[in-house]
């Protein structure tokens, strides 16, 4: 479980953020934007060529980066590039909140990207309650990140903004992901799944934050 979540975070979140900041320090913001986008599509192509499953998080990262890059190039505005995560975080948080009114909240829809789960296990009361609680948690987290990013963008220089945002958002995402693993493991123990021959833990979502 930890390996799968860590790999998804590494490919879709950590590496693009590191590539962006490294290239930004060496060659400027536009080159960094292009490098982060190239990494995301390169990772998708590599997984396709090696016949590995591409996670929904990686695809979503590539789509969001493409939209951000296109709008920024059209408007010739790097400020717009960094403003868009505020909007996307808010939209994603809203989608998570709205999904709570459905039979399958957003976390339940994303669970398959991180761990296989059969229908019987997914329908257990404790598991369904976990999915709803985690969906509410990630919705609140998205709204908090959007607010923090907007404040940094308006109050800091571009160099300070990129550094502080990259570190703080990554730290928040990683801590939240592993806190979620802990909650999932707690439910798994209560359900008697630990050490059994079926999936030992519940699937864990990660935030749909594009860190570049």
C-alpha positions as CSV (number, residue, x, y, z in Angstrom):
1,X,0.0,0.0,0.0
2,X,2.7,2.5,1.0
3,X,4.7,1.6,-2.1
4,X,1.8,2.2,-4.4
5,X,0.9,5.5,-2.9
6,X,4.5,6.7,-2.7
7,X,5.1,5.8,-6.4
8,X,1.9,7.6,-7.5
9,X,2.9,10.7,-5.5
10,X,6.5,10.5,-6.8
11,X,5.6,10.3,-10.5
12,X,2.7,12.7,-10.6
13,X,3.5,15.3,-7.9
14,X,7.1,15.2,-6.5
15,X,9.1,14.8,-9.7
16,X,7.2,17.5,-11.7
17,X,7.6,19.9,-8.8
18,X,11.4,19.2,-8.5
19,X,11.8,19.4,-12.3
20,X,9.9,22.7,-12.4
21,X,11.9,24.4,-9.6
22,X,15.3,23.1,-10.8
23,X,14.7,24.3,-14.4
24,X,13.3,27.5,-13.1
25,X,16.5,28.3,-11.2
26,X,18.6,27.5,-14.2
27,X,16.6,28.7,-17.2
28,X,13.6,30.7,-16.2
29,X,9.9,30.3,-15.7
30,X,8.8,29.5,-19.3
31,X,11.4,26.8,-19.7
32,X,10.3,25.4,-16.4
33,X,6.7,25.3,-17.4
34,X,7.6,23.4,-20.6
35,X,9.8,21.0,-18.7
36,X,7.1,20.1,-16.1
37,X,4.6,19.5,-19.0
38,X,7.2,17.3,-20.9
39,X,7.8,15.2,-17.7
40,X,4.1,14.4,-17.3
41,X,3.6,13.3,-20.9
42,X,6.9,11.5,-20.9
43,X,5.8,9.5,-17.9
44,X,2.5,8.6,-19.5
45,X,4.2,7.5,-22.7
46,X,6.8,5.5,-20.8
47,X,4.2,3.6,-18.9
48,X,2.3,2.9,-22.1
49,X,5.4,1.6,-23.8
50,X,6.2,-0.6,-20.9
51,X,2.6,-1.7,-20.6
52,X,2.2,-0.4,-17.1
53,X,-1.1,1.0,-15.8
54,X,-1.2,4.8,-15.8
55,X,-2.9,6.2,-12.7
56,X,-5.7,8.6,-12.9
57,X,-3.7,11.1,-10.9
58,X,-0.9,11.2,-13.5
59,X,-3.4,11.7,-16.3
60,X,-5.2,14.4,-14.4
61,X,-1.8,16.1,-13.7
62,X,-1.0,16.1,-17.4
63,X,-4.4,17.5,-18.3
64,X,-4.3,20.3,-15.8
65,X,-0.8,21.2,-16.8
66,X,-1.8,21.3,-20.4
67,X,-4.7,23.6,-19.7
68,X,-2.6,25.9,-17.5
69,X,0.2,26.1,-20.0
70,X,-2.1,26.8,-23.0
71,X,-4.0,29.6,-21.2
72,X,-0.7,31.2,-19.9
73,X,0.9,31.1,-23.4
74,X,-2.2,32.6,-25.0
75,X,-2.4,35.4,-22.4
76,X,1.4,35.7,-22.2
77,X,1.1,35.7,-18.4
78,X,3.1,33.6,-16.0
79,X,0.9,35.1,-13.2
80,X,-2.1,33.4,-14.8
81,X,-0.2,30.1,-14.8
82,X,0.2,30.2,-11.0
83,X,-3.3,31.5,-10.4
84,X,-5.0,28.5,-12.1
85,X,-4.2,26.0,-9.3
86,X,-6.2,28.2,-7.0
87,X,-9.2,27.8,-9.4
88,X,-8.6,24.1,-10.0
89,X,-8.2,23.3,-6.3
90,X,-11.4,25.1,-5.6
91,X,-13.2,23.3,-8.4
92,X,-11.9,19.9,-7.3
93,X,-12.9,20.6,-3.7
94,X,-16.4,21.5,-4.8
95,X,-16.6,18.3,-6.8
96,X,-15.6,16.3,-3.7
97,X,-18.2,18.1,-1.7
98,X,-21.0,17.5,-4.3
99,X,-20.0,13.9,-4.6
100,X,-21.0,13.4,-0.9
101,X,-24.6,13.6,-2.1
102,X,-24.2,10.6,-4.4
103,X,-24.0,6.9,-3.6
104,X,-20.2,6.9,-4.5
105,X,-18.3,9.8,-3.1
106,X,-15.2,10.9,-4.9
107,X,-12.7,8.9,-2.8
108,X,-14.6,5.7,-3.6
109,X,-14.3,6.5,-7.3
110,X,-10.5,7.1,-7.1
111,X,-9.8,4.1,-4.8
112,X,-9.0,1.7,-7.7
113,X,-6.0,3.8,-8.7
114,X,-4.2,2.9,-5.5
115,X,-5.4,-0.6,-4.4
116,X,-7.7,-3.3,-5.8
117,X,-11.0,-3.6,-3.9
118,X,-13.9,-6.0,-4.6
119,X,-17.5,-4.8,-4.4
120,X,-18.3,-6.7,-1.2
121,X,-15.5,-4.9,0.7
122,X,-16.4,-1.5,-0.7
123,X,-20.0,-1.8,0.4
124,X,-19.2,-2.6,4.1
125,X,-20.7,0.1,6.4
126,X,-17.3,1.1,7.9
127,X,-15.6,1.3,4.6
128,X,-18.4,3.4,3.1
129,X,-18.2,5.7,6.1
130,X,-14.5,6.0,5.7
131,X,-14.9,7.0,2.0
132,X,-17.3,9.7,3.0
133,X,-15.1,11.0,5.8
134,X,-12.0,11.1,3.5
135,X,-14.0,12.8,0.7
136,X,-14.9,15.6,3.2
137,X,-11.3,15.8,4.4
138,X,-9.9,16.2,0.9
139,X,-12.5,18.8,0.1
140,X,-11.5,20.8,3.1
141,X,-7.9,20.4,2.2
142,X,-8.4,21.6,-1.3
143,X,-10.1,24.7,-0.1
144,X,-7.3,25.4,2.4
145,X,-4.6,25.0,-0.3
146,X,-6.5,27.3,-2.7
147,X,-6.6,30.0,0.0
148,X,-3.0,29.6,0.9
149,X,-1.8,29.6,-2.7
150,X,-3.8,32.8,-3.5
151,X,-2.4,34.6,-0.4
152,X,1.2,33.6,-1.4
153,X,0.7,34.7,-5.0
154,X,-0.5,38.1,-3.9
155,X,2.0,38.8,-1.1
156,X,5.3,37.2,-2.3
157,X,7.8,37.6,-5.1
158,X,7.7,35.0,-7.9
159,X,10.9,33.3,-6.6
160,X,9.6,33.1,-3.0
161,X,6.2,32.0,-4.1
162,X,7.5,29.1,-6.2
163,X,9.8,27.9,-3.4
164,X,7.4,28.2,-0.5
165,X,4.4,26.8,-2.5
166,X,6.4,23.8,-3.8
167,X,7.6,22.8,-0.3
168,X,4.5,23.6,1.6
169,X,2.0,22.0,-0.7
170,X,4.1,18.9,-1.2
171,X,4.5,18.6,2.6
172,X,0.7,19.0,3.1
173,X,-0.1,16.4,0.4
174,X,2.4,13.8,1.7
175,X,1.3,14.2,5.4
176,X,-2.4,14.0,4.4
177,X,-1.8,10.9,2.3
178,X,-0.1,9.0,5.0
179,X,-2.6,10.2,7.6
180,X,-5.2,8.7,5.3
181,X,-3.3,5.5,5.2
182,X,-3.4,5.4,8.9
183,X,-7.2,5.9,9.0
184,X,-7.6,3.2,6.3
185,X,-5.5,0.8,8.3
186,X,-7.5,1.4,11.4
187,X,-10.7,0.5,9.6
188,X,-9.0,-2.5,8.1
189,X,-8.2,-3.8,11.6
190,X,-11.8,-3.3,12.7
191,X,-12.9,-5.2,9.7
192,X,-10.5,-8.1,10.4
193,X,-8.6,-7.6,7.1
194,X,-5.1,-7.2,8.4
195,X,-3.1,-10.4,7.8
196,X,-5.8,-12.0,5.7
197,X,-5.5,-13.4,2.2
198,X,-7.7,-10.6,0.7
199,X,-6.5,-7.0,0.3
200,X,-4.9,-6.0,3.6
201,X,-5.7,-2.3,3.5
202,X,-8.2,0.0,2.1
203,X,-7.3,2.2,-1.0
204,X,-6.0,5.6,-0.3
205,X,-6.7,8.8,-2.4
206,X,-4.2,11.6,-3.0
207,X,-4.8,15.2,-3.6
208,X,-5.2,16.4,-7.2
209,X,-2.7,19.0,-6.8
210,X,-0.4,20.0,-9.6
211,X,2.7,21.3,-7.8
212,X,4.6,22.8,-10.6
